[in-house]
Amino acid sequence: MTAAIGAFERMDGRLAVGGIDVERLAARVGSTPFFAYDRALVTQRVAEVRAVLPERVHLHYAVKANPMPALLQHLSGLVDGFDVASGIELRNALDTPTPASRIGFAGPGKSEAEVCQAVASGVVLEVESERELVVARDASVATGIAARVALRVNPDFTVRGSGMRLGGGPQQFGIDSERVPTALATLSDYGLDFQGFHMFAGSQNLRHADICEAQRRTVELAGRLGDAAPGPVRYLNLGGGFGIPYTDRDQPLDLGPIGENLHELMAGAVPKLLPQAQIVVELGRYLVGEAGVYITRVVDRKSSRCKTFLVVDGGMHHQLAASGNFGQVIRRNFPIAVANRIDAEPAGPVTVVGCLCTPLDLLGDNVELPKAGIGDLIALFQAGAYGLTASPTAFLSHPAPLEVVV
Ligand SMILES: *Cc1c(COP(=O)(O)O)cnc(C)c1O
């Protein structure tokens, strides 16, 4: 059917996750619905990225894409560091063997307690505003530890091709680049330990040329801003934004040219403009999105005026993105399959809906699936990132799903 299904193994006509067929996995988990993350697919994906990245570029994992602790433990052994965006994500990252010095804490609206946590743990605080610099100063005084800070910069350019823009123009993220020199001037007065810069122009980009351009312009801008810094730039987080295909209209991202571009930067602009900087690329969905699948069981099959519906025990409260209500402008079907009849021939279009009492709870609209009925298992792919934790689990008061790493 689609490439997404191809990434998973098949076993005796059934989908397999981590080498276990889906019926057996469902029995092992104990109930449906559930999310399953394939450890080997995550490992493989990190290796693919590593193969194109220059050796000296660090690869970070953006925890908000999927913060499940067991997955973080696995990723801790694969990536160089973590990027977190809340005090709880920070605690979960610190529970792994990844050293605090390899963790960055970004995100607007950090509380005083979160800033204090960051300073005390020794992670890089990615400062999002002038106010946060003052909070960092106070936390440094209170703890007697000079906060390690990087300024998150809202660049003076935008990146085309992003599904979600997080940089350029007016933004709640970062300090506008034209105000960065003023912010840098306060760092020494505040007794803060300047590390460098962080820029993140946009998410879910499938166009390598746009990502390359953003990386080049980020290095140039950081080089210019670094002239006004109280010390050398020792850290530059280039962001990420590598997208994954969600629908049959999406072409997978071509990593090759991104790797070449980074090799060029590491041979030219970086040693020239930022000779002491550790370059970091931070990826969330690209590392885990395609390694996850949401499994839900059919509880009803009904026809209504010539249309066939499969009603499942899960829904948009667990996997909002597949319903089209998480950032999509036009709803398109995510890859979907009958997991326990993965090789069977399509038997006509059905509409797969969740168990919530709202027409928004649509998981597959007129999809070609093999004949399926009560008890069959439906798999929704591309569920490894922004799945469970990006969904309104309390909506309609159903039980929360389980998550397993296999
Ligand atoms: C969300 C986020 C990411 C990860 O984005 P993906 O699209 O999942 O790769 C990276 N960096 C920052 C600062 C973020 O907020």
The ligand as a Gaussian input file, in Angstrom:
#p B3LYP/6-31G(d) Opt

LIG

0 1
 C        9.035000      21.082000      18.184000
 C       10.425000      21.490000      18.076000
 C       11.335000      20.687000      17.388000
 C       10.952000      19.411000      16.699000
 O       10.210000      19.589000      15.553000
 P        9.934000      18.320000      14.613000
 O        9.069000      18.827000      13.544000
 O        9.283000      17.286000      15.457000
 O       11.265000      17.861000      14.134000
 C       12.627000      21.099000      17.338000
 N       13.026000      22.234000      17.946000
 C       12.188000      23.026000      18.626000
 C       12.701000      24.246000      19.284000
 C       10.868000      22.683000      18.710000
 O       10.031000      23.476000      19.383000

